[in-house]
Amino acid sequence: MEDAFIASDGKIIAKKDIKKGDTIKIDLKNLSIARELERGKLKPGEEGEMAVVTLPEWLATNKGLSSEIVGIIKKETKKAILIKLEQDEVWLPKSEILVQQK
C-alpha cells in the first residue's frame, strides 16, 4: 500500500489526509515515473522527455526488458525511439510500442 499519491496537478497527497468518501483519481503513468525517480533510476534534470513505454512480450524478451518500462526518451526518428533506462540506452520500434509521455 502506498503512503501518498500524486494528483493530476502534480501535488502529492498523503494517505492520512484522505477522508472517507473522497474521490481520488490516480494517474498510473505519473505514479510509475514517480516510483522510478524515488528509486534513483531516473534523474529529472536529464535532457529528454520522461515516458512510460509498454512493449509486447516478444519484444521485451528480445531486448531483455519488462513489458512496461520507465525511461527518458533521448532521440526519436520516424520509426523508432532511443530510450535511456538507468545506465543503458535501447532503440525501440514505434510500430510495436505504446509511449505515454509525461
C-alpha positions as CSV (number, residue, x, y, z in Angstrom):
1,M,0.0,0.0,0.0
2,E,1.3,3.5,-0.8
3,D,1.7,6.2,1.8
4,A,1.0,9.0,-0.7
5,F,-0.4,9.6,-4.1
6,I,0.3,12.1,-6.9
7,A,-2.7,14.1,-8.1
8,S,-3.2,15.0,-11.7
9,D,-2.0,18.5,-11.0
10,G,1.4,17.1,-9.6
11,K,0.6,17.6,-5.9
12,I,1.4,14.9,-3.5
13,I,-1.5,13.8,-1.3
14,A,-0.7,11.9,1.9
15,K,-2.8,8.9,2.5
16,K,-3.6,10.1,6.1
17,D,-5.2,13.3,4.6
18,I,-7.7,11.4,2.5
19,K,-11.1,11.3,4.1
20,K,-13.7,8.6,3.8
21,G,-15.9,9.4,0.7
22,D,-13.2,11.4,-1.1
23,T,-12.8,10.6,-4.8
24,I,-9.2,10.1,-5.9
25,K,-8.1,9.8,-9.5
26,I,-4.7,8.2,-9.8
27,D,-2.6,8.7,-12.9
28,L,-0.7,5.3,-13.2
29,K,1.8,6.8,-15.7
30,N,2.8,9.5,-13.3
31,L,2.9,7.0,-10.4
32,S,5.3,4.8,-12.4
33,I,7.6,7.7,-13.2
34,A,7.5,8.8,-9.5
35,R,8.5,5.4,-8.3
36,E,11.5,5.3,-10.7
37,L,12.5,8.8,-9.6
38,E,12.2,7.7,-5.9
39,R,14.4,4.6,-6.6
40,G,17.0,6.8,-8.1
41,K,16.8,5.1,-11.5
42,L,15.8,8.4,-13.3
43,K,17.3,11.8,-12.9
44,P,14.7,14.5,-13.6
45,G,17.3,17.1,-14.7
46,E,18.5,14.9,-17.6
47,E,17.6,16.0,-21.1
48,G,14.7,14.3,-22.7
49,E,11.1,13.5,-22.0
50,M,10.2,11.0,-19.3
51,A,7.9,8.3,-20.5
52,V,6.2,5.0,-19.7
53,V,6.6,2.6,-22.6
54,T,4.6,-0.6,-23.0
55,L,6.2,-3.4,-25.1
56,P,4.8,-6.6,-26.4
57,E,6.1,-9.7,-24.6
58,W,8.2,-10.9,-27.6
59,L,10.0,-7.5,-27.9
60,A,10.5,-7.2,-24.1
61,T,12.0,-10.7,-24.1
62,N,14.2,-10.0,-27.1
63,K,15.6,-6.8,-25.5
64,G,15.9,-8.2,-22.0
65,L,13.3,-5.8,-20.6
66,S,10.0,-6.0,-18.8
67,S,6.8,-5.4,-20.7
68,E,6.4,-1.9,-19.1
69,I,9.4,0.4,-18.7
70,V,10.0,3.9,-17.5
71,G,12.8,5.9,-19.0
72,I,13.9,9.1,-20.7
73,I,13.5,9.5,-24.5
74,K,16.9,10.7,-25.7
75,K,16.2,10.6,-29.5
76,E,13.4,10.0,-31.9
77,T,13.2,9.1,-35.6
78,K,10.2,8.4,-37.8
79,K,10.3,4.7,-36.9
80,A,12.0,4.4,-33.5
81,I,12.8,6.0,-30.2
82,L,16.0,5.8,-28.2
83,I,15.1,5.4,-24.5
84,K,17.5,5.6,-21.6
85,L,16.9,3.1,-18.8
86,E,19.2,3.6,-15.8
87,Q,22.6,3.3,-17.4
88,D,21.5,1.6,-20.7
89,E,20.1,3.0,-23.9
90,V,17.9,1.0,-26.2
91,W,16.2,1.6,-29.6
92,L,12.6,0.6,-29.8
93,P,10.4,0.5,-32.9
94,K,7.4,2.9,-32.7
95,S,5.2,0.4,-34.6
96,E,5.4,-2.1,-31.7
97,I,5.2,0.0,-28.6
98,L,2.9,2.3,-26.8
99,V,4.5,5.5,-25.4
100,Q,2.9,7.7,-22.7
101,Q,4.9,10.8,-22.2
102,K,4.7,12.9,-19.1
